[in-house]
Amino acid sequence: MRRLIMAAVLAATLAGTSVAFGQSRADLEKARAAYLARNYAEAEERLRALVDPKTGVKELTLLSQGRMYLGAVLLAQGKREQAIDVFEKLILEDPPFEPDPLGYPTDVINTFIDVRVQLQERIRQAAQNAAKLEAERRARAEEEKRRQEEWLAKVKQMAEEEKITVRNSRLVAFLPFGAGQFQNGQPILGWAFLVTEAALVVGTAVTIPMFSYARGRAQEEARAGDIERKADIYQARADAIRVVNLSMAGAFGLIAAAGILQANLAYVPETFETKKRELPSASLRLSPVIAPTQAGVFFGVSGVTF
């Protein structure tokens, strides 16, 4: 029984739709007849009722034909701007529509074609503008992303590095062996003074026992009678070693004084050192979630990264 009722309702609906379509077709033919009879006022009235969004025809084929005839009627009355508006709606809502070239005057067909070409150009231009705006938006987004990455990198660098102020001592500037230069941040000059002065100190220290040995042998040979005149040879050797020893000691004094003078002239009261520190690694904290639902109870897990 229920199926019979549903079938009857469906048949009645289809019948009503067929009757409505037939009535709309009849109204369209009446409007067309008025247009061909050049009764433009009656044709416009009928056609506007047909294409009215609220009370007019809903079937796209009849709607497009009605708009085409309405545009033709408006052109015949000299209402070109209104006709162009009607053609634009027709083309935008039914792009494949093609009017019968034998059913309308040449002016109507040409106007329809011009409107379609202009719309296509407008659509193309709108697409180009949209693509351009999208490209600009993406470029801005990329630039903003790059700036954020640079900012994050700077923040991370600032967080990883700690600047420490080291105050220098004037007393260190008066020490030899390049101590003042190293303190002032001049390592190359500091190493030069350190190596040179250390070499002179070592040379001075080495020549002292050599001088003592040569002088002692000279004295021994003199007490023994110095038959082979070796005392003079050892004494001459001792004198030469003494000259070398004194020269090295003097050179050390001069170079050390020069290093101290340079360290005081280039004295830097304080310097800055950068100390690295480790950032805490990200960790994940999980917590259970229990929530009532329509089907029962939901059990899950939520996580937070920090």
C-alpha positions as CSV (number, residue, x, y, z in Angstrom):
1,M,0.0,0.0,0.0
2,R,2.8,2.4,0.9
3,R,4.5,1.7,-2.4
4,L,1.3,2.5,-4.3
5,I,1.0,5.8,-2.4
6,M,4.6,6.7,-3.2
7,A,4.2,5.9,-6.8
8,A,1.1,8.0,-7.0
9,V,2.8,10.9,-5.4
10,L,5.8,10.6,-7.8
11,A,3.4,10.5,-10.8
12,A,1.6,13.5,-9.6
13,T,4.9,15.4,-9.1
14,L,6.1,14.5,-12.6
15,A,2.7,15.5,-14.0
16,G,2.9,18.8,-12.2
17,T,6.4,19.4,-13.5
18,S,5.4,18.5,-17.0
19,V,2.4,20.9,-16.8
20,A,4.6,23.7,-15.5
21,F,7.2,23.1,-18.2
22,G,4.5,23.1,-20.8
23,Q,3.0,26.3,-19.5
24,S,6.5,28.0,-19.5
25,R,7.0,26.9,-23.0
26,A,3.7,28.3,-24.0
27,D,4.5,31.6,-22.3
28,L,7.8,31.7,-24.1
29,E,6.1,31.1,-27.5
30,K,3.6,33.9,-26.7
31,A,6.5,36.3,-25.9
32,R,8.2,35.2,-29.1
33,A,5.1,35.9,-31.1
34,A,4.8,39.3,-29.6
35,Y,8.4,40.0,-30.5
36,L,8.0,38.9,-34.1
37,A,4.9,41.1,-34.3
38,R,7.0,44.0,-33.1
39,N,4.8,44.3,-30.1
40,Y,7.8,45.0,-27.9
41,A,6.1,46.3,-24.8
42,E,4.0,43.1,-24.4
43,A,7.0,40.9,-25.3
44,E,9.2,42.6,-22.7
45,E,6.5,42.2,-20.0
46,R,6.0,38.5,-20.7
47,L,9.8,37.8,-20.9
48,R,10.6,39.7,-17.7
49,A,8.0,37.5,-15.9
50,L,9.7,34.4,-17.4
51,V,13.2,35.3,-16.3
52,D,12.3,36.7,-12.9
53,P,14.5,34.9,-10.3
54,K,11.6,34.5,-7.8
55,T,8.6,33.7,-9.9
56,G,10.0,32.9,-13.3
57,V,11.0,29.7,-15.1
58,K,13.6,27.5,-13.4
59,E,14.5,25.2,-16.3
60,L,17.9,26.5,-17.7
61,T,17.1,25.9,-21.4
62,L,13.9,28.0,-21.3
63,L,15.5,30.5,-19.0
64,S,18.4,31.1,-21.5
65,Q,16.0,31.3,-24.5
66,G,13.8,33.8,-22.6
67,R,16.9,35.9,-21.8
68,M,18.0,35.8,-25.4
69,Y,14.6,37.0,-26.6
70,L,14.5,39.7,-23.8
71,G,17.9,41.0,-25.0
72,A,16.6,41.1,-28.6
73,V,13.5,43.0,-27.5
74,L,15.5,45.5,-25.5
75,L,17.8,46.1,-28.5
76,A,14.8,46.6,-30.7
77,Q,13.6,49.3,-28.2
78,G,17.0,51.0,-28.1
79,K,17.8,49.8,-24.6
80,R,21.3,48.6,-25.4
81,E,22.8,48.8,-21.9
82,Q,19.9,46.7,-20.5
83,A,20.2,44.2,-23.3
84,I,24.0,43.8,-22.6
85,D,23.2,43.2,-18.9
86,V,20.7,40.4,-19.8
87,F,23.2,38.8,-22.2
88,E,25.9,38.9,-19.5
89,K,23.7,37.0,-17.1
90,L,22.8,34.5,-19.9
91,I,26.5,33.8,-20.8
92,L,27.6,33.6,-17.2
93,E,24.9,31.1,-16.1
94,D,24.8,29.2,-19.4
95,P,28.2,29.4,-21.1
96,P,27.5,26.7,-23.8
97,F,24.4,28.5,-25.0
98,E,24.4,29.3,-28.7
99,P,21.6,31.4,-30.2
100,D,20.0,30.4,-33.5
101,P,21.6,32.7,-36.1
102,L,18.4,32.5,-38.2
103,G,16.1,33.3,-35.4
104,Y,17.4,36.8,-34.5
105,P,18.5,39.9,-36.4
106,T,22.1,40.3,-37.2
107,D,22.5,43.2,-34.7
108,V,21.3,40.9,-31.9
109,I,23.7,38.1,-32.8
110,N,26.6,40.5,-33.2
111,T,25.8,42.1,-29.8
112,F,25.6,38.7,-28.2
113,I,29.0,37.7,-29.7
114,D,30.6,41.0,-28.6
115,V,29.3,40.6,-25.0
116,R,30.6,37.0,-24.9
117,V,34.1,38.1,-26.2
118,Q,34.2,40.9,-23.7
119,L,33.2,38.6,-20.9
120,Q,35.9,36.1,-21.9
121,E,38.4,39.0,-21.8
122,R,37.2,40.1,-18.5
123,I,37.3,36.5,-17.1
124,R,40.8,36.1,-18.5
125,Q,41.9,39.5,-17.0
126,A,40.3,38.5,-13.7
127,A,42.1,35.2,-13.8
128,Q,45.4,37.0,-14.5
129,N,44.8,39.5,-11.7
130,A,43.9,36.7,-9.4
131,A,47.1,34.8,-10.3
132,K,49.1,38.0,-9.8
133,L,47.6,38.7,-6.4
134,E,48.2,35.0,-5.5
135,A,51.8,35.3,-6.6
136,E,52.2,38.5,-4.6
137,R,50.6,36.9,-1.6
138,R,52.9,33.9,-1.8
139,A,55.9,36.2,-2.2
140,R,54.8,38.1,0.9
141,A,54.3,34.9,2.8
142,E,57.8,33.6,1.8
143,E,59.3,36.9,2.8
144,E,57.5,36.8,6.1
145,K,58.6,33.2,6.6
146,R,62.2,34.1,5.8
147,R,62.1,37.0,8.2
148,Q,60.6,34.8,11.0
149,E,63.3,32.2,10.4
150,E,66.1,34.9,10.6
151,W,64.5,36.3,13.7
152,L,64.3,32.8,15.3
153,A,67.9,32.1,14.3
154,K,69.0,35.3,16.0
155,V,67.0,34.6,19.1
156,K,68.4,31.1,19.2
157,Q,71.9,32.4,18.8
158,M,71.4,34.9,21.5
159,A,70.0,32.2,23.8
160,E,72.9,29.8,23.0
161,E,75.6,32.5,23.5
162,E,76.5,34.4,26.7
163,K,78.7,37.4,26.5
164,I,81.1,37.8,29.4
165,T,83.0,41.0,30.2
166,V,86.6,40.3,31.2
167,R,88.4,43.2,32.9
168,N,92.1,43.4,32.2
169,S,94.8,44.2,34.7
170,R,97.4,47.0,34.3
171,L,99.8,44.9,36.2
172,V,99.8,42.2,33.5
173,A,100.9,44.9,31.0
174,F,104.2,45.2,32.9
175,L,105.0,41.5,32.6
176,P,107.5,40.2,30.0
177,F,107.1,37.3,27.6
178,G,104.1,38.9,25.7
179,A,101.7,38.7,28.6
180,G,100.4,42.2,28.0
181,Q,99.9,41.5,24.3
182,F,97.9,38.3,25.0
183,Q,95.8,40.2,27.4
184,N,95.1,43.0,24.8
185,G,93.9,40.4,22.3
186,Q,97.1,40.5,20.1
187,P,98.1,36.8,20.1
188,I,100.5,37.1,17.1
189,L,102.5,39.9,18.7
190,G,102.4,38.1,22.0
191,W,103.8,34.9,20.6
192,A,106.6,36.9,18.9
193,F,107.7,38.5,22.2
194,L,107.2,35.2,24.0
195,V,109.4,33.1,21.6
196,T,112.1,35.8,21.2
197,E,112.4,36.5,25.0
198,A,112.3,32.8,25.9
199,A,115.1,32.1,23.4
200,L,117.3,34.9,24.8
201,V,116.7,33.7,28.4
202,V,117.6,30.1,27.4
203,G,120.7,31.4,25.6
204,T,121.8,33.5,28.5
205,A,121.3,30.5,30.9
206,V,123.2,28.1,28.7
207,T,126.2,30.4,28.2
208,I,126.7,30.9,32.0
209,P,128.0,27.3,32.7
210,M,130.0,27.5,29.4
211,F,131.7,30.6,30.6
212,S,132.4,29.1,34.1
213,Y,133.9,26.0,32.5
214,A,136.3,27.9,30.2
215,R,137.4,30.3,32.9
216,G,138.0,27.5,35.4
217,R,140.2,25.6,32.8
218,A,142.2,28.7,32.2
219,Q,142.9,29.1,35.9
220,E,143.8,25.4,36.2
221,E,146.3,25.7,33.3
222,A,147.8,28.8,34.8
223,R,148.4,27.1,38.1
224,A,149.9,24.1,36.3
225,G,152.6,26.3,34.7
226,D,150.8,26.7,31.3
227,I,153.6,25.0,29.4
228,E,151.5,24.7,26.2
229,R,149.9,28.1,26.7
230,K,146.4,26.6,27.0
231,A,145.5,29.2,29.7
232,D,145.3,32.0,27.1
233,I,143.1,29.9,24.8
234,Y,140.6,29.1,27.5
235,Q,140.6,32.7,28.7
236,A,139.9,34.0,25.2
237,R,137.1,31.4,24.9
238,A,135.7,32.5,28.3
239,D,135.8,36.2,27.2
240,A,133.9,35.5,24.0
241,I,131.3,33.5,25.8
242,R,130.9,36.3,28.3
243,V,130.3,38.8,25.5
244,V,127.6,36.5,24.0
245,N,126.0,36.1,27.4
246,L,125.9,39.8,28.2
247,S,124.6,40.6,24.7
248,M,121.8,38.1,25.1
249,A,120.9,39.5,28.5
250,G,121.0,43.0,27.2
251,A,118.8,42.0,24.2
252,F,116.4,40.4,26.5
253,G,116.1,43.5,28.6
254,L,115.6,45.7,25.5
255,I,113.0,43.5,23.9
256,A,111.2,42.9,27.2
257,A,111.1,46.7,27.8
258,A,109.8,47.2,24.2
259,G,107.1,44.6,24.8
260,I,106.0,46.2,28.1
261,L,105.9,49.6,26.5
262,Q,103.8,48.4,23.6
263,A,101.4,46.5,25.9
264,N,100.8,49.7,27.9
265,L,100.3,51.9,24.8
266,A,97.8,49.4,23.4
267,Y,96.2,48.6,26.8
268,V,92.6,47.5,26.6
269,P,90.7,47.9,29.9
270,E,88.2,45.2,29.2
271,T,87.4,42.5,26.6
272,F,84.3,40.5,25.8
273,E,84.2,36.7,25.6
274,T,81.4,34.6,24.1
275,K,80.4,31.5,26.1
276,K,78.3,28.8,24.5
277,R,75.5,27.3,26.5
278,E,73.2,24.4,25.7
279,L,69.5,24.9,25.1
280,P,67.0,22.5,26.8
281,S,65.8,19.9,24.3
282,A,62.1,19.7,23.4
283,S,60.2,17.1,25.3
284,L,56.7,15.6,25.0
285,R,54.4,15.4,27.9
286,L,51.5,12.9,27.5
287,S,48.3,12.9,29.6
288,P,45.2,10.6,29.4
289,V,41.9,12.0,28.2
290,I,38.5,10.6,29.2
291,A,35.4,12.3,27.8
292,P,31.7,11.3,27.6
293,T,30.2,10.9,24.1
294,Q,26.8,10.0,22.7
295,A,28.1,6.5,21.9
296,G,29.7,6.0,25.3
297,V,33.0,7.1,26.8
298,F,36.1,8.3,24.8
299,F,39.5,7.2,25.9
300,G,42.6,8.9,24.4
301,V,45.9,10.6,25.0
302,S,46.9,14.3,24.5
303,G,50.4,15.5,24.2
304,V,52.2,18.9,24.7
305,T,55.6,19.7,23.3
306,F,57.7,22.1,25.3
